[in-house]
């Protein structure tokens, strides 16, 4: 394996464990409301906790930043900072704001504040994924009314506004060059301090609009090493541990872990623009070479599901209506062609997946090198198409509860996360049709048509669907087990 120079895994685990001990020791209970909750998170912030980045999901999982609407288990929009909404035209929606809500700095939630937050997101470069291909303007249209207008008809405006990347923050968050969420949310916990990529501290919000939090606060430590996270739970240094690696699950007591099918697919993205996989026949050869069952049995120890498409068992309707690949390209002869596969260490299984793929592709006739780094240090190269293939664990309904946004982001020619560098008219047309279809059975059918178009290109080879393994100490009550990874600590979460 061609790994960058780094500490051995054992050294990383020891260092991370020491970091955990040092941070959590300072998180003693400080309020009568309950103990503080010690949380070990997998990925450190990549953009200073800006809500316009993937860091937004940390703000959501800590219940500090909130959106106008939330989603129920079926992906339907439900009230949050907005109590109701209605469509007044093909391109126009009006949202009515909740009364009596204050930001953490004491300023009031107003229509002007909402418009400022949302318009900042629409003008960001790059835009949040949920706004890929969406031209949206937001105006305050009364004391508690906000009007959202899109350039084209968009049946999923309420679902889009549920994305944590469209969180509503106080004016103070927008005073600098970047959006700073410290002390600027509306949620059950107030973000007080962020120590770079090391830790974060939150206190309960005594004035939360939906009732006082049961815990005094949250002490967060960012620990990329999965063994160290699991060790913290075993030793009692952490109360909640995010993303327990499969290899560590067996080392924990059964009542300390929960396992939930996730809308997350482990996929091999193939570079269709340059290198060996520009040739569709070699992409087909790579697909034929991959044995996903071996990955599930070996790397995931049976704690995953073999992929039949891009969308997994967390979306039962996908399996029921899937047509699957309809176009078969004859596999070519790799003939010793060289390729480089990239992946990252933040998800503990991925380097091992890449190693197994390396051998499978070698057996098929390719020469294969691996390049493995932390995600923060490899994302830009992956997006720039500097790898021939990239192994990625990808959430498929992370933003809107609807897979169309993921399909656009990852596979449309103008998608912001198009690691495969795919530009295909059939795919673009199918994705656009899915995005334009009203919510319901017709939209789900259109999404599956788009999935088929993507599978036919072999630009992405779905291998397996992951299950989230979350670790909770036995005295933790009410932590969220959320397949979409939007919730973790809520107002109802506490430690006995």
Residue pairs with C-beta under 8 A, 6 or more apart in sequence:
1 351
1 354
1 355
1 358
1 370
1 372
2 369
2 370
2 371
2 372
3 351
3 370
3 372
4 371
4 372
4 373
6 12
7 15
9 225
9 227
12 225
12 228
13 225
13 227
13 228
13 231
16 223
16 224
16 225
16 228
16 229
17 228
17 231
17 232
17 237
19 198
19 221
19 223
19 228
20 40
20 221
20 223
20 228
20 232
20 237
20 238
21 237
23 198
23 199
23 219
23 221
24 38
24 219
24 221
24 232
24 237
24 238
26 219
27 36
27 38
27 201
27 217
27 219
28 36
29 35
29 36
29 216
30 36
30 216
30 217
31 203
31 204
31 216
31 217
32 216
33 204
33 212
33 213
33 214
33 215
33 216
34 214
34 215
34 216
34 494
34 495
35 215
35 216
35 494
35 495
36 215
36 216
36 217
36 218
36 219
36 495
37 215
37 217
37 218
37 219
37 239
37 240
37 476
37 489
37 493
37 494
37 495
38 218
38 219
38 221
38 237
38 238
38 239
38 240
39 62
39 218
39 219
39 220
39 221
39 238
39 239
39 240
39 241
39 242
39 488
39 489
40 220
40 221
40 223
40 228
40 229
40 232
40 233
40 238
40 240
40 241
40 242
41 58
41 220
41 221
41 222
41 223
41 242
42 222
42 223
42 224
42 226
42 229
42 242
42 243
42 346
42 347
43 222
43 224
43 346
43 375
44 196
44 197
44 198
44 222
44 224
44 376
45 55
45 58
45 194
45 196
45 197
45 222
46 53
46 54
46 55
46 375
46 376
46 379
47 53
47 54
47 55
47 178
48 55
48 178
48 180
48 194
49 55
49 58
49 59
49 180
49 181
49 182
49 191
49 194
49 200
50 56
50 178
50 179
50 180
50 181
51 59
51 65
51 121
51 164
51 165
51 166
51 167
51 169
51 179
51 181
52 120
52 121
52 124
52 128
52 165
52 179
53 128
53 165
54 165
56 65
56 128
56 163
56 164
56 165
56 167
57 164
57 398
57 485
57 486
58 200
58 220
59 65
59 164
59 167
59 181
59 185
59 191
60 66
60 67
60 164
60 167
60 486
60 487
61 242
61 485
61 486
61 487
61 488
61 489
62 187
62 189
62 191
62 200
62 202
62 218
62 220
62 488
62 489
63 187
63 188
63 189
63 213
63 487
63 489
63 490
63 491
64 104
64 181
64 185
64 187
64 188
64 189
64 190
64 191
64 202
65 164
65 167
65 168
65 169
65 181
65 184
65 185
65 186
65 187
65 191
66 80
66 81
66 167
66 168
66 185
66 186
66 187
67 80
67 81
67 161
67 162
67 163
67 164
67 166
67 167
67 168
68 80
68 81
68 82
68 85
68 95
68 97
68 114
68 146
68 161
68 162
68 166
68 168
69 77
69 78
69 79
69 80
69 81
69 82
69 85
69 158
69 159
69 161
69 162
70 77
70 78
70 79
70 80
70 162
71 77
71 78
71 159
71 162
71 400
71 401
71 484
71 486
72 78
75 159
75 397
75 400
75 401
75 402
76 401
77 85
77 158
77 159
77 161
77 162
79 98
80 98
80 162
81 97
81 98
81 101
81 109
81 114
81 168
81 186
82 95
82 96
82 97
82 98
82 146
82 161
83 96
83 97
83 98
84 95
84 96
85 93
85 94
85 95
85 96
85 158
86 93
86 94
87 93
87 157
88 94
90 153
91 149
91 150
91 151
91 152
91 153
91 154
92 147
92 148
92 149
92 150
93 147
93 148
93 149
93 157
93 158
94 141
94 145
94 146
94 147
94 148
95 114
95 145
95 146
95 147
95 148
95 161
96 144
96 145
97 109
97 110
97 111
97 114
97 144
97 145
97 146
98 109
98 209
99 144
100 209
101 108
101 109
101 186
101 209
102 108
102 109
102 186
102 207
102 209
103 109
103 113
103 169
103 170
103 184
103 185
103 186
104 170
104 183
104 184
104 185
104 186
104 190
104 191
104 205
105 170
105 172
105 183
105 184
107 113
107 170
107 171
107 172
109 168
109 186
110 140
110 143
111 140
111 141
111 142
111 143
111 144
111 145
111 146
112 140
113 168
113 170
113 171
114 138
114 140
114 146
114 168
115 138
115 139
115 140
115 146
116 171
116 174
117 166
117 167
117 168
117 169
117 173
117 174
118 136
118 138
118 146
118 148
118 161
118 166
118 168
119 137
119 138
120 174
120 179
121 127
121 128
121 131
121 165
121 166
122 131
122 135
122 136
122 137
122 138
126 416
127 134
127 416
128 163
128 165
128 166
128 399
129 163
129 165
129 398
129 399
129 405
129 406
129 409
129 416
129 417
130 160
130 163
130 165
130 166
130 399
130 400
130 405
131 160
132 405
132 408
132 409
132 412
132 414
132 415
132 416
133 408
133 412
133 414
133 435
134 150
134 151
134 154
134 160
135 150
135 151
135 152
136 148
136 149
136 150
136 151
136 154
136 157
137 148
137 149
137 150
138 146
138 147
138 148
138 149
139 146
139 147
139 149
140 146
141 147
148 157
148 161
150 157
152 436
153 436
154 160
154 435
155 436
155 437
155 438
155 439
155 443
156 400
156 402
156 404
156 435
156 439
159 400
159 401
159 402
159 439
160 166
160 399
160 400
160 405
162 400
162 401
163 399
163 400
164 486
165 399
167 181
167 185
168 186
169 179
169 181
169 184
169 185
170 183
170 184
170 185
172 180
172 183
172 184
173 179
173 180
173 181
173 184
181 191
182 191
182 192
182 193
182 194
183 190
183 191
183 192
184 191
185 191
186 209
187 205
187 208
188 204
188 205
188 208
188 210
188 211
188 212
188 213
188 490
188 491
189 202
189 203
189 204
189 205
189 213
189 217
189 218
189 489
190 202
190 203
190 204
190 205
191 200
191 201
191 202
192 201
192 202
192 203
193 200
193 201
194 200
194 201
197 222
198 221
198 222
199 219
199 220
199 221
199 222
200 218
200 220
200 222
201 217
201 218
201 219
201 220
202 217
202 218
202 219
202 220
203 216
203 217
204 212
204 213
204 215
204 216
204 217
205 212
205 213
206 212
208 491
210 491
211 491
212 491
213 491
213 493
214 478
214 491
214 492
214 493
214 494
215 489
215 493
215 494
215 495
218 489
221 238
223 229
223 232
224 345
224 346
224 374
225 348
226 243
226 244
226 245
226 247
226 248
226 347
226 348
227 245
227 247
227 248
227 348
229 238
229 241
229 242
229 243
229 244
229 245
229 248
229 471
230 241
230 244
230 245
230 248
230 249
230 251
230 252
230 471
232 238
232 241
233 241
233 244
233 252
233 256
233 471
233 472
233 473
234 251
234 252
236 473
238 471
238 473
239 472
239 473
239 475
239 476
239 495
240 470
240 471
240 472
240 473
240 476
240 479
240 488
240 489
241 470
241 471
241 472
242 470
242 488
243 347
243 468
243 469
243 470
244 252
244 257
244 469
244 470
244 471
245 347
245 348
245 349
245 469
246 299
246 300
246 301
246 303
246 304
246 348
246 349
246 469
247 301
247 348
247 349
248 348
249 257
249 259
249 301
249 303
249 469
250 301
252 471
253 474
255 474
256 471
256 472
256 473
256 474
257 469
257 470
257 471
257 472
258 469
258 470
258 472
258 481
259 303
259 467
259 468
259 469
260 467
260 468
260 470
260 481
260 483
261 305
261 312
261 313
261 314
261 465
261 467
261 483
262 312
262 314
262 395
262 465
262 466
262 467
262 468
262 483
262 485
263 311
263 312
263 314
263 315
263 395
263 396
263 397
263 398
263 403
263 483
263 484
264 312
264 314
264 393
264 394
264 395
264 396
264 465
264 466
264 468
265 307
265 310
265 311
265 312
265 393
265 394
265 396
265 462
265 463
265 464
265 465
265 466
266 295
266 304
266 307
266 349
266 350
266 353
266 391
266 392
266 393
266 394
266 462
266 463
266 464
266 465
266 466
267 307
267 310
267 391
267 392
267 393
267 394
267 460
267 461
267 462
267 463
268 286
268 290
268 341
268 357
268 389
268 390
268 391
268 460
268 461
268 463
269 389
269 390
269 391
269 392
269 410
269 419
269 420
269 459
269 460
270 277
270 283
270 286
270 388
270 389
270 420
270 458
270 459
270 460
270 461
271 277
271 278
271 385
271 387
271 388
271 389
271 390
271 419
271 420
271 421
272 278
272 283
272 420
272 421
272 422
272 423
272 457
272 459
273 385
273 421
273 423
274 385
274 421
275 339
275 388
276 282
276 334
276 337
276 338
276 339
276 366
276 388
277 283
277 286
277 339
277 388
277 389
279 332
280 329
280 457
280 458
281 329
281 330
281 331
281 332
282 332
282 334
282 337
283 329
283 457
283 458
283 459
284 328
284 329
284 330
284 331
284 332
284 458
285 331
285 332
285 333
285 334
285 364
285 365
285 366
286 361
286 364
286 366
286 389
286 458
286 461
287 331
287 458
287 461
288 331
288 364
289 360
289 361
289 363
289 364
289 366
290 357
290 360
290 361
290 461
290 463
291 360
292 306
292 307
292 463
292 464
293 306
294 356
294 360
295 304
295 353
295 356
295 357
295 463
295 464
296 302
296 304
296 305
296 306
296 464
298 356
299 349
299 352
299 353
299 356
300 349
300 464
300 466
303 467
303 469
304 464
304 465
304 466
304 467
305 312
305 313
305 464
305 465
305 467
306 463
306 464
306 465
307 462
307 463
307 464
307 465
308 319
308 322
308 324
308 462
309 318
309 322
309 324
309 451
309 455
309 462
310 396
310 403
310 407
310 451
310 454
310 455
310 460
310 462
311 318
311 322
311 396
311 403
311 447
311 448
311 451
312 318
312 396
312 465
313 319
313 465
314 397
314 465
314 483
315 396
315 397
315 403
317 444
318 444
318 447
318 448
318 451
321 444
321 445
321 448
322 448
322 451
322 452
323 448
323 449
323 452
324 452
324 455
325 452
325 455
325 456
326 452
326 456
327 456
329 458
333 365
334 361
334 364
334 365
334 366
335 365
336 365
336 366
336 367
337 365
337 366
337 367
338 366
338 367
338 368
338 369
339 361
339 366
339 367
339 368
339 369
339 388
339 389
340 368
340 369
340 370
340 371
340 387
340 388
340 389
341 354
341 357
341 358
341 361
341 368
341 369
341 370
341 371
341 387
341 388
341 389
341 390
341 391
342 370
342 371
342 372
342 373
342 378
342 381
342 382
342 386
342 387
342 389
342 390
342 391
343 350
343 351
343 353
343 354
343 370
343 371
343 372
343 378
343 390
343 391
343 392
344 350
344 351
344 372
344 373
344 374
344 375
344 378
345 351
345 372
345 373
345 374
345 375
346 374
346 375
347 393
349 393
350 391
350 392
350 393
351 370
351 372
353 391
353 463
354 370
354 372
354 391
355 370
357 368
357 391
358 368
358 370
361 368
362 368
371 378
371 387
381 387
382 390
382 392
382 419
383 417
383 418
383 419
385 419
385 421
390 419
392 419
393 466
394 406
394 410
395 406
395 484
395 485
396 403
396 406
397 403
397 406
397 484
398 406
398 484
398 485
399 405
399 406
401 484
402 439
402 443
402 447
403 447
403 451
404 431
404 434
404 435
404 443
404 447
404 450
407 431
407 434
407 447
407 450
407 451
407 454
408 415
408 431
408 435
409 415
409 416
409 417
409 418
410 417
410 418
410 419
410 420
410 460
411 418
411 420
411 422
411 424
411 427
411 431
411 454
411 459
411 460
412 418
412 422
412 427
412 428
412 431
412 432
413 422
413 423
413 424
413 427
413 428
420 459
420 460
422 454
422 457
422 459
424 453
424 457
424 459
426 453
426 456
427 450
427 453
427 454
427 457
429 453
430 446
430 449
430 450
430 452
430 453
431 450
431 453
433 446
433 449
433 450
434 443
434 446
434 447
434 449
434 450
437 443
437 446
454 460
455 462
468 481
468 483
468 485
470 479
470 481
472 479
473 495
475 495
475 496
476 493
476 494
476 495
476 496
477 492
477 493
477 494
477 495
477 496
478 490
478 492
478 493
478 494
479 488
479 489
479 490
479 493
480 487
480 488
480 489
480 490
480 493
482 488
